[in-house]
Amino acid sequence: MSAPTLFLYGTYELSFDDKSRVVLPAAFRKLLSEECGGQLVLTQSLFDPCLWLYPQPMWDNLLSDLNAASTISHPALQSMQRLLLSAACAVKIDAQGRLAVSSVLRSLSGMDDKKIFLLGLQHKFELWAPAALTQRQEQDRQAVRAAFAKPADSGILGQLRF
């Protein structure tokens, strides 16, 4: 398989069915079928009450990076591996474009309702409960405003063009 060319973006409202499955947007189903045969890995986020959904090639890249790092000497890397890998599960997009989310992962991310949001974030997706996403977006807006309020301290942000 060639190097992944995925660049995922956008926000999509999805709903769980009675079997905890969500239907992915059609454009992503086609792209993911071509890039990774519909093979994905779902795990908990390291930072937020959401789930990370990786196309298999991107997950493999992450595992390679983790494997290259020495976890014996760094407790934070051990913690990161424990969180990511213990919650990870392989999922496959079915013929109807659905993927299942386990009750354990739904619980870890606070997805108690049927409605969730799928966000494309470059090489992975995030799955969010609506209230948690609203709260995170406000925190993100505040962080961006604060970073741009001090142009000298913004580093790479100062190089961006909008």
Stockholm file with secondary structure:
# STOCKHOLM 1.0

chainA/1-162         MSAPTLFLYGTYELSFDDKSRVVLPAAFRKLLSEECGGQLVLTQSLFDPCLWLYPQPMWDNLLSDLNAASTISHPALQSMQRLLLSAACAVKIDAQGRLAVSSVLRSLSGMDDKKIFLLGLQHKFELWAPAALTQRQEQDRQAVRAAFAKPADSGILGQLRF
#=GR chainA/1-162 SS CCCCCCCEEEEEEEECCTTSEEECCHHHHHHHHHHHTTEEEEEECSSSSSEEEEEHHHHHHHHHHHHHSCSSSCHHHHHHHHHHHHHCEEEECCTTSEEECCHHHHHHTTCCSSEEEEEEEETEEEEECHHHHHHHHHHHHHHHHHHHHSGGGCGGGGGCCC
#=GC SS_cons         CCCCCCCEEEEEEEECCTTSEEECCHHHHHHHHHHHTTEEEEEECSSSSSEEEEEHHHHHHHHHHHHHSCSSSCHHHHHHHHHHHHHCEEEECCTTSEEECCHHHHHHTTCCSSEEEEEEEETEEEEECHHHHHHHHHHHHHHHHHHHHSGGGCGGGGGCCC
//
